[in-house]
């Protein structure tokens, strides 16, 4: 009899270490930053072209 998954999940581990929310928030930030970079490439938008007031 073989099990597909052995032991606990990474989520369970992070929760045990009390860093689940912090890791999840960081992952979300990285995904949003990646998506923004992809959209900027697609639109040929450069960071230097945008200057805040």
Residue pairs with C-beta under 8 A, 6 or more apart in sequence:
8 16
11 20
14 20
14 23
14 24
39 45
40 46
40 47
